[in-house]
């Protein structure tokens, strides 16, 4: 059953690359009006995102500043340093905020004001550890987001059997799934369901489509998959040239001395989605965003210190895994092996949909899972 309101939490927006617009989020914004569902964002979520952007921009600025200082020590060239000017944090934050506001206006997203409930009410809930407040005292932001939505919807009539408002909250935060919050919402006339991601929300919506439209959607995704498969060599080259891999992604290799990434192999293209619209599904030309999951294999050369063989223990002798780590660090011989690590990578592209499929795939980008330099 379609819902009356679809609320987006900060985790969902960050996953979608906000204030960028992923294919999954564009799908949702196109589909929601077809089912007369209102897409909304609590004002508290926007404030939370601003704080996240500021910290992210500050981290990038600090790294750039450290690099500039290192260059200055080596180059001692004022003209070169002037050419390497970097943006200030406030300027970057202003850009992100403006881009966010522009998307909200363009897609008609409703901003839900912060609840007028008094602070002492939240303090009482926190003292009693009532959800979404937790044992360690966290949960204030979740409480503000939750009650902002509930208070805004109180008194409204929805499409529930009893006239209740059907609210889908898209959030990766498990705290919102607490049964006591569901009861609070129900008592206020709101039937709350929590959806883990924008992609999952799209799947729920399309599950209610008519069979004919379902076939069009499936066919559109198949066309996109075929187009991507034809570009496998170009995609693999893109992975090898542009994919940023944080050292933590190679944690399955264990304790190492040196790791060198030799190449990235594309294993498969899966779970293709498109930002379909009625015009693109009908076969007319137009820009469409395409997203897919890429299963990749990272080939690495790994050097490890070779530690002596374990010495058998005798009765009463202590042992700890720390001993093995220390022995490895003390070893004076290294051994190099070729190994692999499998990961799932996100791909996005833009294509033109014609009657016989997709052409002119451009703007290809890749990132590991949800990780990126800005959006986390």
Secondary structure per residue as TSV (DSSP state, phi and psi in degrees):
chain	resnum	aa	ss	phi	psi
A	1	X	-	360.0	132.4
A	2	X	-	-61.5	152.8
A	3	X	-	-103.4	162.9
A	4	X	S	-79.7	-39.4
A	5	X	E	-134.0	140.6
A	6	X	E	-119.5	110.7
A	7	X	E	-101.1	136.2
A	8	X	E	-106.6	123.8
A	9	X	-	-87.8	167.8
A	10	X	H	-62.5	-35.4
A	11	X	H	-63.5	-38.7
A	12	X	H	-67.7	-41.0
A	13	X	H	-70.7	-38.7
A	14	X	H	-64.2	-41.3
A	15	X	H	-61.5	-33.9
A	16	X	T	-83.5	1.6
A	17	X	T	79.6	18.6
A	18	X	T	-57.9	133.6
A	19	X	T	-88.6	20.3
A	20	X	S	-81.0	179.1
A	21	X	-	-132.8	104.5
A	22	X	-	-74.8	165.1
A	23	X	H	-61.1	-39.3
A	24	X	H	-63.6	-44.0
A	25	X	H	-69.0	-38.5
A	26	X	H	-63.7	-38.1
A	27	X	H	-55.0	-48.7
A	28	X	H	-62.2	-44.0
A	29	X	H	-68.0	-25.9
A	30	X	H	-81.6	-38.1
A	31	X	H	-75.7	-38.3
A	32	X	H	-54.1	-47.0
A	33	X	H	-63.1	-28.3
A	34	X	H	-62.4	-27.9
A	35	X	T	-109.1	13.9
A	36	X	T	55.9	40.4
A	37	X	-	-101.9	132.7
A	38	X	E	-88.6	122.8
A	39	X	E	-89.8	129.7
A	40	X	E	-138.1	158.9
A	41	X	E	-133.7	123.1
A	42	X	E	-62.6	141.5
A	43	X	H	-57.5	-33.8
A	44	X	H	-62.7	-33.2
A	45	X	H	-66.8	-42.0
A	46	X	H	-62.8	-38.8
A	47	X	H	-66.7	-38.2
A	48	X	H	-64.2	-40.1
A	49	X	H	-65.6	-40.2
A	50	X	H	-59.6	-41.6
A	51	X	H	-64.5	-40.2
A	52	X	H	-64.4	-43.8
A	53	X	H	-61.6	-43.3
A	54	X	H	-59.3	-46.0
A	55	X	H	-64.5	-39.8
A	56	X	H	-66.1	-45.0
A	57	X	H	-64.5	-39.0
A	58	X	H	-63.4	-40.7
A	59	X	H	-63.3	-43.8
A	60	X	H	-65.3	-40.5
A	61	X	H	-63.0	-43.4
A	62	X	H	-62.0	-40.8
A	63	X	H	-65.4	-42.8
A	64	X	H	-65.0	-39.5
A	65	X	H	-64.5	-40.9
A	66	X	H	-64.3	-39.2
A	67	X	H	-65.5	-40.5
A	68	X	H	-61.0	-42.1
A	69	X	H	-65.3	-37.3
A	70	X	H	-66.5	-40.1
A	71	X	H	-65.5	-39.7
A	72	X	H	-61.5	-38.7
A	73	X	H	-65.9	-32.6
A	74	X	H	-88.5	-48.6
A	75	X	H	-81.2	-41.8
A	76	X	-	48.2	46.5
A	77	X	-	-124.5	99.5
A	78	X	H	-57.7	-38.1
A	79	X	H	-63.9	-41.7
A	80	X	H	-62.9	-41.7
A	81	X	H	-65.9	-35.8
A	82	X	H	-64.3	-34.3
A	83	X	H	-72.5	-18.3
A	84	X	T	-100.7	26.3
A	85	X	-	-59.4	140.2
A	86	X	-	-116.9	154.7
A	87	X	-	-69.0	151.6
A	88	X	-	-84.0	160.0
A	89	X	H	-61.2	-43.0
A	90	X	H	-62.5	-37.4
A	91	X	H	-66.3	-42.5
A	92	X	H	-64.8	-40.8
A	93	X	H	-63.9	-41.3
A	94	X	H	-61.8	-39.4
A	95	X	H	-63.1	-45.2
A	96	X	H	-63.0	-42.6
A	97	X	H	-65.1	-42.0
A	98	X	H	-65.1	-42.1
A	99	X	H	-62.7	-38.6
A	100	X	H	-63.8	-46.6
A	101	X	H	-62.8	-37.3
A	102	X	H	-65.0	-40.9
A	103	X	H	-65.9	-41.1
A	104	X	H	-59.8	-44.0
A	105	X	H	-69.7	-43.2
A	106	X	H	-61.4	-41.2
A	107	X	H	-98.8	3.0
A	108	X	T	66.7	35.4
A	109	X	-	-77.0	131.4
A	110	X	E	-84.5	130.8
A	111	X	E	-96.5	120.0
A	112	X	E	-88.1	121.8
A	113	X	-	-66.1	158.0
A	114	X	-	-65.9	139.5
A	115	X	-	-58.3	142.5
A	116	X	-	-84.2	5.7
A	117	X	-	-56.7	142.1
A	118	X	-	-70.7	156.3
A	119	X	H	-62.4	-36.1
A	120	X	H	-63.4	-26.5
A	121	X	H	-69.2	-42.1
A	122	X	H	-67.3	-36.7
A	123	X	H	-64.3	-40.7
A	124	X	H	-63.5	-41.4
A	125	X	H	-63.8	-40.8
A	126	X	H	-65.4	-40.4
A	127	X	H	-63.9	-33.7
A	128	X	T	-88.6	-1.4
A	129	X	T	57.9	37.2
A	130	X	-	-78.3	138.8
A	131	X	T	-56.0	142.9
A	132	X	T	-87.8	12.1
A	133	X	-	-71.3	142.8
A	134	X	-	-115.5	176.4
A	135	X	T	-61.4	-32.8
A	136	X	T	-87.6	3.4
A	137	X	S	93.5	-3.2
A	138	X	-	-83.5	163.3
A	139	X	-	122.8	0.8
A	140	X	H	-62.7	-46.2
A	141	X	H	-63.1	-40.3
A	142	X	H	-62.1	-40.3
A	143	X	H	-63.6	-42.6
A	144	X	H	-64.0	-43.3
A	145	X	H	-62.8	-46.6
A	146	X	H	-62.2	-51.4
A	147	X	H	-74.3	-24.0
A	148	X	H	-62.7	-43.2
A	149	X	H	-66.8	-48.2
A	150	X	H	-62.8	-47.0
A	151	X	H	-64.1	-33.4
A	152	X	H	-69.8	-30.6
A	153	X	H	-94.6	-12.1
A	154	X	T	-57.8	131.7
A	155	X	T	90.0	-11.4
A	156	X	-	-82.9	151.5
A	157	X	-	-105.2	131.7
A	158	X	-	-117.5	-166.8
A	159	X	S	-95.4	13.0
A	160	X	S	-67.7	158.6
A	161	X	T	-57.2	-33.2
A	162	X	T	-98.4	13.8
A	163	X	S	84.0	4.5
A	164	X	-	-71.7	156.0
A	165	X	E	-82.4	129.9
A	166	X	E	-92.1	113.2
A	167	X	E	-116.1	124.6
A	168	X	E	-107.2	116.8
A	169	X	E	-99.6	114.7
A	170	X	E	-88.9	108.7
A	171	X	-	-157.5	141.9
A	172	X	S	-88.8	3.8
A	173	X	-	-85.4	115.0
A	174	X	G	-69.0	-18.3
A	175	X	G	-60.4	-32.5
A	176	X	G	-69.2	-13.5
A	177	X	G	-85.5	-2.8
A	178	X	-	-58.3	133.4
A	179	X	H	-61.5	-30.4
A	180	X	H	-67.0	-34.1
A	181	X	H	-69.2	-38.4
A	182	X	H	-61.1	-39.3
A	183	X	H	-67.8	-41.9
A	184	X	H	-59.4	-43.6
A	185	X	H	-64.0	-43.2
A	186	X	H	-63.4	-40.7
A	187	X	H	-64.2	-23.0
A	188	X	T	-92.5	5.3
A	189	X	T	84.4	22.5
A	190	X	E	-122.2	124.3
A	191	X	E	-93.8	102.6
A	192	X	E	-94.0	132.4
A	193	X	E	-129.9	140.0
A	194	X	E	-107.3	126.4
A	195	X	E	-112.9	133.4
A	196	X	S	-70.3	-25.5
A	197	X	-	-157.6	164.6
A	198	X	H	-62.7	-39.2
A	199	X	H	-61.0	-43.8
A	200	X	H	-64.4	-37.7
A	201	X	H	-61.9	-42.2
A	202	X	H	-61.0	-39.8
A	203	X	H	-64.2	-37.9
A	204	X	H	-66.4	-39.8
A	205	X	H	-67.5	-48.5
A	206	X	H	-68.0	-20.3
A	207	X	T	-63.8	-21.5
A	208	X	T	-96.6	4.7
A	209	X	S	-73.1	155.1
A	210	X	-	-65.6	154.4
A	211	X	H	-56.1	-40.2
A	212	X	H	-63.3	-42.1
A	213	X	H	-71.1	-35.0
A	214	X	H	-59.0	-41.0
A	215	X	H	-65.0	-39.3
A	216	X	H	-63.8	-42.5
A	217	X	H	-63.8	-47.1
A	218	X	H	-62.1	-41.8
A	219	X	H	-64.5	-38.5
A	220	X	H	-63.6	-41.5
A	221	X	H	-68.0	-35.9
A	222	X	H	-65.6	-42.1
A	223	X	H	-57.9	-43.0
A	224	X	H	-65.6	-40.0
A	225	X	H	-62.6	-44.1
A	226	X	H	-60.4	-43.2
A	227	X	H	-62.9	-40.9
A	228	X	H	-68.1	-40.2
A	229	X	H	-62.0	-34.9
A	230	X	H	-66.7	-21.7
A	231	X	T	-103.0	18.7
A	232	X	H	-54.9	-42.9
A	233	X	H	-61.3	-41.2
A	234	X	H	-67.2	-37.5
A	235	X	H	-66.6	-41.3
A	236	X	H	-65.2	-37.0
A	237	X	H	-65.4	-38.9
A	238	X	H	-62.3	-42.1
A	239	X	H	-59.7	-43.2
A	240	X	H	-73.6	-24.1
A	241	X	H	-97.7	-28.6
A	242	X	H	-123.9	-18.6
A	243	X	-	-69.4	123.1
A	244	X	-	-90.3	127.7
A	245	X	-	-120.2	113.1
A	246	X	-	-70.6	145.3
A	247	X	G	-53.6	-34.2
A	248	X	G	-62.4	-23.2
A	249	X	G	-68.5	-17.8
A	250	X	G	-100.0	17.0
A	251	X	G	-56.4	-32.5
A	252	X	G	-58.7	-16.1
A	253	X	G	-73.0	-16.3
A	254	X	-	79.8	-158.2
A	255	X	S	-72.0	122.2
A	256	X	-	-132.2	160.5
A	257	X	S	-92.3	-48.6
A	258	X	E	-143.6	146.5
A	259	X	E	-133.0	128.3
A	260	X	E	-121.2	122.9
A	261	X	E	-79.3	119.3
A	262	X	E	-89.5	-44.4
A	263	X	E	-166.7	164.8
A	264	X	E	-120.1	127.2
A	265	X	E	-104.8	131.9
A	266	X	E	-85.9	116.8
A	267	X	E	-88.7	-45.8
A	268	X	E	-162.3	160.0
A	269	X	E	-114.4	122.0
A	270	X	E	-134.5	164.9
A	271	X	E	51.2	53.9
A	272	X	E	-76.5	134.9
A	273	X	E	-129.0	153.1
A	274	X	E	-132.8	151.5
A	275	X	-	-85.2	62.5
A	276	X	-	-62.9	148.1
A	277	X	-	-132.7	169.7
A	278	X	H	-59.4	-35.8
A	279	X	H	-70.1	-42.2
A	280	X	H	-69.3	-36.3
A	281	X	H	-67.0	-26.2
A	282	X	T	-82.8	-4.3
A	283	X	T	96.2	10.0
A	284	X	-	-84.2	152.9
A	285	X	-	-66.4	151.1
A	286	X	-	163.0	151.6
A	287	X	E	-71.0	130.2
A	288	X	E	-131.5	135.9
A	289	X	E	-84.5	141.2
A	290	X	E	-124.9	135.0
A	291	X	E	-129.2	150.0
A	292	X	E	-157.1	158.7
A	293	X	E	-97.1	131.9
A	294	X	E	-110.2	124.0
A	295	X	E	-87.9	121.0
A	296	X	E	-124.5	158.3
A	297	X	E	-124.2	119.2
A	298	X	E	-92.7	116.4
A	299	X	E	-92.3	124.3
A	300	X	E	-130.5	155.6
A	301	X	E	-105.9	123.2
A	302	X	E	-118.6	128.5
A	303	X	E	-110.1	130.6
A	304	X	E	-130.4	149.0
A	305	X	E	-72.2	134.8
A	306	X	-	-92.2	115.8
A	307	X	-	-93.2	158.4
A	308	X	-	-62.7	158.5
A	309	X	-	-61.8	150.0
A	310	X	-	-59.8	136.5
A	311	X	-	-88.4	128.2
A	312	X	-	-58.0	142.2
A	313	X	-	-86.6	151.3
A	314	X	-	-109.0	164.6
A	315	X	T	-57.3	129.2
A	316	X	T	88.7	-6.4
A	317	X	-	-84.2	134.9
A	318	X	-	-76.4	155.7
A	319	X	-	-148.0	146.5
A	320	X	-	-149.1	146.9
A	321	X	H	-57.0	-24.5
A	322	X	H	-60.7	-33.3
A	323	X	H	-60.1	-39.0
A	324	X	H	-66.4	-41.7
A	325	X	H	-62.4	-45.8
A	326	X	H	-63.3	-38.8
A	327	X	H	-64.6	-38.4
A	328	X	H	-65.2	-40.9
A	329	X	H	-67.7	-30.5
A	330	X	H	-82.5	-13.4
A	331	X	-	-65.2	141.6
A	332	X	-	-104.1	7.5
A	333	X	-	-123.7	137.9
A	334	X	E	-114.0	153.6
A	335	X	E	-130.0	133.6
A	336	X	E	-111.7	130.5
A	337	X	E	-133.0	156.8
A	338	X	E	-95.7	126.1
A	339	X	E	-136.8	174.1
A	340	X	E	-135.5	152.9
A	341	X	E	-132.9	126.7
A	342	X	E	-94.7	136.9
A	343	X	E	-140.3	165.7
A	344	X	E	-110.2	128.9
A	345	X	E	-117.5	147.5
A	346	X	E	-97.0	133.6
A	347	X	E	-120.0	140.4
A	348	X	E	-132.2	146.7
A	349	X	E	-152.5	170.5
A	350	X	E	-123.5	134.2
A	351	X	E	-137.9	165.5
A	352	X	E	-108.3	121.8
A	353	X	E	-89.3	123.1
A	354	X	E	-117.6	178.2
A	355	X	T	-59.0	-34.9
A	356	X	T	-100.7	12.2
A	357	X	E	133.5	-165.5
A	358	X	E	-96.1	141.4
A	359	X	E	-132.0	166.8
A	360	X	E	53.3	54.6
A	361	X	E	-71.8	123.4
A	362	X	E	-134.9	-178.7
A	363	X	E	53.4	39.4
A	364	X	E	-70.2	135.0
A	365	X	E	-143.3	152.9
A	366	X	E	-136.2	148.2
A	367	X	E	-154.7	150.8
A	368	X	E	-77.4	121.5
A	369	X	T	47.5	-129.1
A	370	X	T	-93.7	-0.4
A	371	X	-	-81.3	137.5
A	372	X	-	-155.8	167.6
A	373	X	T	-61.8	-29.7
A	374	X	T	-106.9	-42.7
A	375	X	T	-94.0	-8.5
A	376	X	-	71.7	360.0
